[in-house]
Amino acid sequence: MALDLEEQENLANLKSFWARYGNYIIGVITVALLAYAAFNLWGWYQRNQAADAGKLYETLINAVTKNEKDKTYLAADDLQKKYGGTTYAAMGNLVAAKIAMDSNDAAKAQAYLKWTANKASDDSFRALAQLRLLGLLIDQGTEASLKEADQLLKEKAVKGFEPLWIERRGDWYLVQKKIPEARTEYQKAMKAMQSDKAFPEDARGLLKVKIDAVGGM
């Protein structure tokens, strides 16, 4: 059927438009499709990684229950290397650090805690590793360890963990027998904890013991 003049004009305009912008439109559509495919592929990869990491973490826990330290460390190391972007890597490191600390292997514990403090994908695990690392460094009480703890304490605390960060600064002063400074930090930490109902009563109780030990409120 022959096209009328209006239809012919519309067709000509469409051809002209497509000639000018067709390649651009195809390019945009192609990029969008590739992005969609990449997103789905990344989701599949993450799910697959998490499943494999979960199995390896289970292996680590089984090694812990059997008191097999070497296998525990090996599983933790594999979680770091192969699945460092998953929460299982941070969890495995924290467990391995605890095993190392219980075995009086401070260097190994410190290595696991440092990795988690710097690279954990979850802020809560990162904060927990930082606090445990600070405790370890402060307990060592050497000039080098206290200097390292001081540098770490100068960093910004993970949101929600500020009171515990302040408490650790009090510990840092206390181990150096700087009692007034320790008391001040403990009091600041208690004030922060009391204004945040998320903190358990046990945390406040432990801090109260420290405050009493340095002369009370």
Backbone as JSON, one array per atom type, in Angstrom:
{
  "sequence": "MALDLEEQENLANLKSFWARYGNYIIGVITVALLAYAAFNLWGWYQRNQAADAGKLYETLINAVTKNEKDKTYLAADDLQKKYGGTTYAAMGNLVAAKIAMDSNDAAKAQAYLKWTANKASDDSFRALAQLRLLGLLIDQGTEASLKEADQLLKEKAVKGFEPLWIERRGDWYLVQKKIPEARTEYQKAMKAMQSDKAFPEDARGLLKVKIDAVGGM",
  "N": [[0.84, -1.18, 0.0], [0.59, 2.18, -0.86], [2.29, 4.9, 0.67], [0.99, 7.82, 2.25], [1.65, 11.38, 1.9], [2.25, 12.46, 4.46], [2.93, 10.23, 5.96], [5.15, 9.37, 4.52], [6.85, 11.52, 5.05], [7.19, 11.28, 7.8], [8.49, 8.81, 7.92], [10.82, 9.42, 6.6], [11.91, 11.27, 8.37], [12.32, 9.59, 10.57], [14.23, 7.82, 9.55], [16.3, 9.62, 9.13], [16.77, 10.46, 11.75], [17.58, 8.03, 12.93], [19.85, 7.51, 11.45], [21.52, 9.48, 12.39], [21.62, 9.09, 15.22], [21.52, 6.41, 15.75], [23.73, 4.6, 16.19], [24.66, 5.56, 18.63], [22.46, 5.09, 20.34], [22.29, 2.3, 20.21], [24.75, 1.75, 21.36], [24.38, 2.71, 24.0], [22.31, 1.02, 24.87], [23.63, -1.42, 24.7], [25.67, -1.1, 26.6], [24.08, -0.87, 28.89], [22.88, -3.39, 28.96], [25.15, -4.97, 29.27], [26.0, -4.04, 31.76], [23.86, -4.87, 33.34], [24.09, -7.64, 33.02], [26.63, -8.0, 34.14], [26.13, -7.21, 36.76], [24.37, -9.23, 37.62], [26.06, -11.4, 37.31], [28.05, -10.73, 39.14], [26.56, -10.84, 41.48], [25.97, -13.57, 41.53], [28.59, -14.52, 41.78], [29.32, -13.47, 44.3], [27.49, -14.78, 45.96], [28.31, -17.39, 45.56], [30.93, -17.27, 46.48], [30.45, -16.68, 49.18], [29.15, -19.01, 49.99], [31.16, -20.96, 49.64], [33.08, -19.9, 51.36], [31.73, -20.13, 53.76], [31.7, -22.9, 54.13], [34.42, -23.37, 54.49], [34.84, -21.92, 56.8], [33.37, -23.43, 58.55], [34.98, -25.68, 58.59], [37.14, -24.58, 59.93], [36.01, -24.07, 62.47], [35.45, -26.68, 63.27], [38.06, -27.61, 63.52], [38.87, -26.07, 65.67], [37.25, -27.07, 67.73], [38.35, -29.55, 67.99], [40.75, -28.94, 68.96], [42.85, -28.46, 67.2], [45.28, -26.66, 66.39], [47.03, -25.94, 64.25], [45.54, -26.6, 61.96], [43.45, -24.89, 62.34], [44.68, -22.38, 62.05], [45.52, -22.65, 59.39], [43.08, -22.8, 58.02], [42.07, -20.27, 58.62], [43.99, -18.67, 57.35], [43.53, -19.42, 54.7], [40.93, -18.45, 54.36], [41.45, -15.74, 54.49], [43.08, -15.35, 52.17], [41.58, -16.4, 50.01], [38.91, -15.65, 50.34], [38.7, -13.03, 51.24], [36.97, -10.87, 51.07], [34.63, -11.55, 52.31], [32.51, -11.86, 55.24], [33.16, -14.06, 56.65], [35.92, -14.33, 56.58], [36.85, -12.34, 58.33], [35.63, -13.25, 60.69], [36.86, -15.74, 60.97], [39.51, -14.94, 61.34], [39.35, -13.59, 63.81], [38.68, -15.68, 65.49], [40.97, -17.3, 65.15], [42.88, -15.53, 66.15], [42.15, -15.46, 68.84], [42.72, -18.08, 69.59], [45.48, -18.06, 69.22], [46.22, -16.13, 71.13], [45.46, -17.41, 73.48], [47.34, -19.36, 73.41], [49.59, -18.05, 74.03], [50.9, -16.81, 71.93], [51.62, -14.03, 70.93], [52.49, -12.59, 68.71], [51.41, -13.9, 66.47], [48.7, -13.66, 67.03], [48.45, -10.91, 66.92], [48.98, -10.43, 64.23], [46.74, -11.59, 62.94], [44.71, -10.0, 64.02], [45.44, -7.46, 63.11], [45.11, -7.7, 60.35], [42.34, -8.04, 60.2], [41.47, -5.69, 61.43], [42.19, -3.84, 59.54], [41.17, -4.73, 57.08], [38.68, -5.96, 57.19], [35.41, -6.56, 55.92], [33.17, -5.84, 57.21], [32.09, -3.37, 59.42], [31.65, -3.75, 62.17], [33.09, -6.07, 62.85], [35.58, -5.14, 62.2], [35.91, -3.08, 64.08], [35.83, -4.59, 66.44], [38.14, -6.13, 66.15], [40.05, -4.09, 66.2], [39.75, -3.14, 68.84], [40.46, -5.41, 70.32], [43.06, -5.7, 69.45], [44.17, -3.35, 70.44], [43.9, -3.87, 73.18], [45.68, -6.0, 73.42], [48.13, -4.81, 72.72], [48.35, -2.84, 74.68], [48.39, -4.38, 77.0], [50.86, -5.63, 76.66], [52.62, -3.57, 77.21], [55.09, -2.46, 76.5], [57.48, -0.02, 75.33], [57.41, 0.19, 72.55], [55.0, -1.15, 71.89], [53.1, 0.4, 73.22], [53.39, 2.8, 71.91], [52.49, 2.08, 69.37], [49.86, 1.46, 70.0], [49.0, 3.98, 70.78], [49.08, 5.37, 68.35], [47.08, 4.03, 66.95], [44.87, 4.63, 68.53], [44.56, 7.27, 67.95], [43.24, 7.31, 65.62], [40.0, 7.56, 64.07], [37.23, 6.27, 65.79], [35.19, 3.42, 65.0], [31.83, 4.03, 64.15], [29.54, 3.97, 66.8], [31.09, 2.54, 68.49], [32.5, 4.26, 70.03], [32.52, 4.8, 72.92], [33.9, 2.54, 73.94], [36.3, 2.86, 72.71], [37.24, 5.18, 73.92], [37.47, 4.18, 76.5], [39.57, 2.38, 76.13], [41.62, 4.18, 75.72], [41.82, 5.14, 78.29], [42.75, 2.79, 79.51], [45.23, 2.73, 78.32], [46.51, 4.95, 79.48], [46.42, 4.07, 82.12], [48.11, 1.79, 82.29], [50.48, 3.0, 82.18], [50.6, 4.16, 84.56], [49.43, 6.65, 84.83], [47.33, 7.98, 86.52], [45.38, 10.14, 87.03], [44.8, 10.94, 84.37], [43.85, 8.54, 83.3], [41.56, 8.18, 84.86], [40.0, 10.36, 84.02], [39.49, 9.67, 81.32], [38.09, 7.26, 81.66], [35.83, 8.2, 82.97], [34.72, 9.81, 80.97], [34.16, 7.82, 79.13], [32.22, 6.35, 80.53], [30.15, 8.22, 80.72], [29.51, 8.44, 78.03], [28.65, 5.83, 77.53], [26.39, 5.65, 79.15], [24.65, 7.3, 77.88], [24.04, 5.9, 75.68], [21.97, 3.45, 75.04], [22.43, 1.05, 73.85], [24.59, -0.29, 74.82], [25.52, -3.08, 76.78], [24.71, -3.9, 80.23], [26.77, -5.21, 81.48], [29.08, -4.17, 80.32], [29.1, -1.58, 81.3], [29.35, -2.22, 83.97], [31.92, -3.39, 84.15], [33.47, -1.2, 83.42], [32.87, 0.48, 85.54], [34.17, -0.81, 87.63], [36.81, -0.29, 86.89], [36.83, 2.48, 87.14], [36.39, 2.79, 89.89], [38.76, 1.68, 90.75], [40.62, 3.59, 90.15], [40.06, 5.69, 91.77], [37.39, 6.4, 91.79], [34.28, 8.11, 90.82]],
  "CA": [[0.0, 0.0, 0.0], [1.4, 3.38, -0.98], [2.26, 5.78, 1.83], [0.63, 9.18, 1.92], [2.76, 12.32, 2.05], [2.59, 12.62, 5.87], [3.61, 9.01, 6.36], [6.46, 9.4, 3.88], [7.66, 12.5, 5.76], [7.53, 10.7, 9.11], [9.47, 7.75, 7.68], [12.08, 10.09, 6.26], [12.43, 11.83, 9.62], [12.8, 8.48, 11.4], [15.48, 7.35, 8.95], [17.31, 10.64, 9.39], [17.09, 10.38, 13.19], [18.32, 6.79, 13.19], [21.17, 7.66, 10.83], [22.34, 10.35, 13.23], [21.74, 8.66, 16.63], [21.34, 4.96, 15.89], [24.89, 3.97, 16.81], [24.71, 5.98, 20.04], [21.4, 4.37, 21.06], [22.72, 0.9, 20.33], [25.84, 1.71, 22.33], [23.81, 2.86, 25.34], [21.59, -0.21, 25.19], [24.63, -2.47, 24.89], [26.3, -0.86, 27.9], [23.09, -1.18, 29.92], [22.74, -4.85, 29.02], [26.38, -5.5, 29.86], [25.99, -3.71, 33.19], [22.89, -5.76, 33.96], [24.69, -8.97, 33.05], [27.74, -7.97, 35.1], [25.52, -7.16, 38.1], [23.88, -10.57, 37.94], [27.23, -12.27, 37.44], [28.7, -10.38, 40.41], [25.71, -11.39, 42.54], [26.22, -15.02, 41.56], [29.95, -14.72, 42.3], [29.31, -13.2, 45.73], [26.78, -15.88, 46.63], [29.16, -18.58, 45.47], [32.04, -17.03, 47.39], [29.95, -16.78, 50.55], [28.87, -20.43, 50.27], [32.45, -21.65, 49.8], [33.71, -19.39, 52.58], [31.01, -20.72, 54.89], [32.18, -24.28, 54.31], [35.78, -23.31, 55.03], [34.72, -21.46, 58.18], [32.92, -24.61, 59.3], [36.19, -26.49, 58.78], [37.92, -23.9, 60.98], [35.36, -24.3, 63.76], [35.68, -28.1, 63.61], [39.45, -27.71, 63.97], [38.92, -25.48, 67.01], [36.63, -27.99, 68.7], [39.27, -30.69, 68.16], [42.01, -28.37, 69.46], [43.87, -28.6, 66.15], [45.68, -25.27, 66.14], [47.61, -25.75, 62.92], [44.45, -26.62, 60.98], [42.7, -23.65, 62.56], [45.43, -21.3, 61.41], [45.51, -22.88, 57.95], [41.76, -22.41, 57.52], [41.99, -18.81, 58.73], [44.83, -18.12, 56.29], [42.84, -19.64, 53.42], [39.82, -17.51, 54.31], [42.06, -14.44, 54.15], [43.6, -15.31, 50.81], [40.6, -16.74, 48.98], [37.58, -15.07, 50.57], [38.94, -11.87, 52.1], [35.87, -9.92, 51.01], [33.46, -12.05, 53.04], [32.56, -11.72, 56.71], [33.76, -15.27, 57.22], [37.36, -14.1, 56.74], [37.02, -11.6, 59.58], [35.25, -14.14, 61.79], [37.92, -16.74, 61.11], [40.69, -14.28, 61.91], [39.1, -13.32, 65.22], [38.79, -16.97, 66.19], [42.38, -17.69, 65.13], [43.59, -14.63, 67.07], [41.85, -15.9, 70.2], [43.49, -19.31, 69.8], [46.88, -17.65, 69.34], [46.38, -15.45, 72.41], [45.38, -18.45, 74.51], [48.58, -20.14, 73.31], [50.68, -17.11, 74.32], [51.57, -16.44, 70.69], [51.15, -12.67, 70.72], [52.82, -12.14, 67.36], [50.43, -14.46, 65.53], [47.41, -13.03, 67.34], [48.53, -9.53, 66.43], [48.89, -10.46, 62.76], [45.34, -11.83, 62.57], [43.92, -8.84, 64.42], [45.77, -6.33, 62.23], [44.46, -7.92, 59.06], [40.9, -7.79, 60.37], [41.28, -4.26, 61.74], [42.43, -3.04, 58.33], [40.57, -5.22, 55.84], [37.36, -6.59, 57.36], [34.37, -5.92, 55.11], [32.11, -5.42, 58.13], [32.62, -2.41, 60.39], [31.59, -4.28, 63.53], [34.23, -6.96, 63.02], [36.78, -4.29, 62.16], [36.01, -2.43, 65.38], [36.16, -5.6, 67.45], [39.56, -6.45, 65.97], [40.83, -2.94, 66.67], [39.71, -3.1, 70.3], [41.26, -6.53, 70.83], [44.46, -5.38, 69.16], [44.56, -2.34, 71.43], [44.07, -4.55, 74.46], [46.91, -6.79, 73.36], [49.28, -3.91, 72.72], [48.42, -2.18, 75.99], [48.81, -5.4, 77.98], [52.3, -5.87, 76.52], [53.19, -2.5, 78.02], [56.43, -2.03, 76.09], [57.51, 1.31, 74.7], [56.99, 0.04, 71.15], [53.58, -1.53, 71.8], [52.29, 1.55, 73.65], [53.45, 3.78, 70.82], [51.61, 1.59, 68.32], [48.5, 1.63, 70.51], [48.72, 5.41, 70.74], [48.8, 5.73, 66.96], [45.78, 3.46, 66.61], [43.85, 5.37, 69.27], [44.4, 8.58, 67.32], [42.33, 7.15, 64.49], [38.59, 7.71, 64.42], [36.58, 5.01, 66.16], [34.03, 3.01, 64.21], [30.61, 4.59, 64.73], [28.85, 3.08, 67.73], [32.08, 1.95, 69.39], [33.27, 5.36, 70.62], [32.78, 4.66, 74.36], [34.93, 1.52, 74.18], [37.55, 3.47, 72.23], [37.67, 6.08, 75.0], [37.89, 3.31, 77.6], [40.9, 1.86, 75.79], [42.57, 5.26, 75.99], [42.01, 5.09, 79.74], [43.65, 1.66, 79.78], [46.56, 3.14, 77.84], [47.06, 5.79, 80.54], [46.53, 3.32, 83.38], [49.26, 0.91, 82.27], [51.64, 3.87, 82.39], [50.41, 4.72, 85.9], [48.96, 8.02, 84.74], [46.03, 7.74, 87.12], [44.39, 11.19, 86.75], [44.4, 10.89, 82.96], [43.04, 7.33, 83.13], [40.25, 8.45, 85.48], [39.27, 11.27, 83.13], [39.01, 8.93, 80.14], [37.07, 6.32, 82.1], [34.61, 8.97, 83.25], [34.17, 10.18, 79.68], [33.6, 6.6, 78.54], [30.99, 6.02, 81.25], [29.13, 9.18, 80.3], [29.1, 8.07, 76.67], [27.89, 4.57, 77.61], [25.09, 5.9, 79.79], [23.79, 7.98, 76.91], [23.79, 4.96, 74.59], [21.33, 2.28, 75.65], [22.82, -0.18, 73.15], [25.65, -0.98, 75.56], [25.0, -3.96, 77.85], [25.03, -3.52, 81.6], [28.07, -5.79, 81.84], [30.12, -3.24, 79.88], [29.12, -0.5, 82.28], [29.84, -2.78, 85.23], [33.37, -3.52, 84.07], [34.03, 0.15, 83.43], [32.7, 1.0, 86.91], [35.27, -1.4, 88.41], [38.02, 0.46, 86.55], [36.72, 3.82, 87.72], [36.62, 2.64, 91.33], [40.17, 1.36, 90.98], [41.46, 4.8, 90.0], [39.62, 6.75, 92.68], [35.96, 6.66, 91.72], [33.74, 9.18, 89.99]],
  "C": [[0.88, 1.24, 0.0], [1.22, 4.26, 0.25], [1.83, 7.17, 1.39], [1.8, 10.11, 2.25], [3.2, 12.46, 3.5], [3.38, 11.41, 6.37], [5.01, 8.97, 5.76], [7.4, 10.37, 4.61], [8.11, 11.96, 7.12], [8.61, 9.63, 8.96], [10.83, 8.35, 7.37], [12.73, 10.68, 7.51], [13.02, 10.74, 10.51], [14.13, 7.95, 10.88], [16.61, 8.33, 9.24], [17.76, 10.6, 10.85], [17.96, 9.16, 13.49], [19.73, 6.86, 12.61], [22.09, 8.47, 11.72], [22.62, 9.73, 14.6], [21.68, 7.15, 16.84], [22.5, 4.27, 16.61], [24.99, 4.31, 18.29], [23.69, 5.21, 20.87], [21.78, 2.92, 21.27], [23.83, 0.76, 21.36], [25.33, 1.79, 23.76], [23.1, 1.58, 25.77], [22.56, -1.34, 25.49], [25.3, -2.33, 26.26], [25.35, -1.24, 29.03], [22.93, -2.68, 30.08], [23.98, -5.5, 29.64], [26.44, -5.25, 31.36], [25.04, -4.62, 33.95], [23.46, -7.17, 34.09], [25.81, -9.05, 34.09], [27.21, -7.97, 36.53], [25.05, -8.54, 38.53], [25.03, -11.55, 38.14], [27.94, -12.02, 38.76], [27.89, -10.92, 41.59], [25.91, -12.89, 42.68], [27.58, -15.3, 42.17], [29.98, -14.53, 43.81], [28.62, -14.33, 46.5], [27.63, -17.14, 46.65], [30.34, -18.47, 46.42], [31.6, -17.23, 48.84], [29.69, -18.24, 50.93], [30.17, -21.2, 50.5], [33.16, -21.21, 51.07], [33.05, -19.98, 53.82], [31.46, -22.15, 55.17], [33.57, -24.29, 54.93], [35.76, -22.84, 56.48], [34.25, -22.6, 59.08], [34.1, -25.55, 59.57], [37.04, -25.91, 59.9], [37.33, -24.19, 62.36], [35.54, -25.76, 64.21], [37.1, -28.3, 64.12], [39.59, -27.14, 65.38], [38.37, -26.45, 68.05], [37.52, -29.22, 68.95], [40.64, -30.25, 68.67], [43.16, -28.58, 68.48], [44.3, -27.2, 65.7], [46.19, -25.06, 64.72], [46.53, -25.72, 61.84], [43.58, -25.37, 61.12], [43.39, -22.49, 61.86], [45.4, -21.43, 59.88], [44.18, -22.45, 57.34], [41.6, -20.89, 57.55], [42.81, -18.14, 57.63], [44.16, -18.26, 54.93], [41.64, -18.69, 53.27], [40.31, -16.11, 53.94], [42.37, -14.35, 52.66], [42.51, -15.48, 49.76], [39.28, -16.0, 49.11], [37.66, -13.84, 51.47], [37.81, -10.86, 52.11], [34.63, -10.36, 51.75], [33.62, -11.83, 54.54], [33.2, -12.93, 57.36], [35.27, -15.11, 57.44], [37.64, -13.37, 58.04], [36.7, -12.48, 60.78], [36.34, -15.17, 62.05], [39.17, -16.16, 61.74], [40.53, -14.01, 63.4], [39.2, -14.6, 66.05], [40.26, -17.4, 66.28], [43.2, -16.82, 66.09], [43.38, -15.05, 68.51], [42.63, -17.16, 70.54], [44.96, -18.97, 70.02], [47.14, -16.97, 70.69], [46.36, -16.46, 73.56], [46.64, -19.31, 74.54], [49.81, -19.28, 73.56], [51.52, -16.78, 73.09], [51.07, -15.06, 70.28], [51.39, -12.19, 69.29], [51.79, -12.63, 66.34], [49.06, -13.82, 65.76], [47.36, -11.62, 66.77], [48.38, -9.48, 64.92], [47.45, -10.66, 62.3], [44.47, -10.61, 62.89], [44.19, -7.63, 63.51], [45.09, -6.49, 60.88], [42.98, -7.55, 59.16], [40.62, -6.33, 60.63], [41.39, -3.4, 60.5], [41.56, -3.44, 57.14], [39.19, -5.85, 55.98], [36.31, -5.82, 56.57], [33.23, -5.4, 55.97], [32.7, -4.53, 59.22], [32.64, -2.96, 61.82], [32.77, -5.21, 63.81], [35.54, -6.17, 63.03], [36.99, -3.61, 63.51], [36.41, -3.41, 66.47], [37.64, -5.98, 67.37], [40.45, -5.32, 66.48], [40.89, -2.92, 68.2], [40.53, -4.23, 70.91], [42.75, -6.28, 70.59], [44.98, -4.34, 70.15], [44.8, -2.97, 72.79], [45.36, -5.34, 74.52], [48.14, -5.9, 73.45], [49.45, -3.23, 74.08], [48.9, -3.15, 77.06], [50.31, -5.69, 77.88], [53.1, -4.8, 77.26], [54.61, -2.07, 77.67], [56.35, -0.66, 75.44], [56.98, 1.24, 73.27], [55.5, -0.25, 71.04], [52.68, -0.36, 72.21], [52.29, 2.65, 72.59], [52.51, 3.37, 69.7], [50.15, 1.76, 68.74], [48.08, 3.09, 70.45], [48.35, 5.85, 69.34], [47.42, 5.23, 66.53], [44.66, 4.24, 67.28], [43.61, 6.76, 68.7], [43.5, 8.51, 66.09], [40.88, 7.28, 64.99], [37.96, 6.35, 64.7], [35.44, 4.7, 65.2], [32.76, 3.5, 64.92], [29.9, 3.55, 65.59], [29.78, 2.47, 68.76], [32.92, 3.01, 70.12], [33.53, 5.2, 72.12], [33.88, 3.64, 74.69], [36.29, 2.03, 73.74], [38.12, 4.38, 73.31], [38.16, 5.27, 76.2], [39.29, 2.75, 77.36], [41.97, 2.93, 76.0], [42.84, 5.35, 77.49], [42.93, 3.96, 80.16], [45.09, 2.01, 79.43], [47.25, 4.02, 78.89], [47.34, 4.97, 81.8], [47.79, 2.46, 83.41], [50.56, 1.7, 82.45], [51.59, 4.58, 83.75], [50.08, 6.22, 85.88], [47.5, 8.03, 85.21], [45.02, 8.86, 86.82], [43.88, 11.16, 85.31], [43.5, 9.69, 82.69], [41.63, 7.57, 83.68], [39.4, 9.34, 84.58], [38.68, 10.54, 81.93], [37.92, 7.93, 80.53], [35.74, 7.03, 82.38], [33.92, 9.4, 81.96], [33.51, 8.98, 79.01], [32.28, 6.23, 79.21], [29.85, 6.95, 80.85], [28.6, 8.83, 78.92], [28.27, 6.79, 76.68], [26.49, 4.8, 78.18], [24.12, 6.58, 78.85], [23.45, 7.09, 75.72], [23.26, 3.65, 75.17], [21.71, 0.96, 74.97], [23.88, -0.96, 73.91], [25.07, -1.83, 76.68], [25.45, -3.5, 79.23], [26.38, -4.06, 82.03], [29.21, -4.85, 81.46], [30.24, -2.08, 80.86], [29.69, -0.98, 83.61], [31.35, -2.9, 85.26], [34.05, -2.16, 84.12], [33.94, 0.77, 84.83], [33.8, 0.46, 87.82], [36.56, -0.63, 88.15], [37.99, 1.85, 87.19], [36.96, 3.77, 89.22], [38.09, 2.41, 91.64], [41.07, 2.58, 90.88], [40.91, 5.98, 90.82], [38.18, 7.15, 92.58], [35.6, 7.84, 90.85], [34.15, 10.54, 90.56]]
}
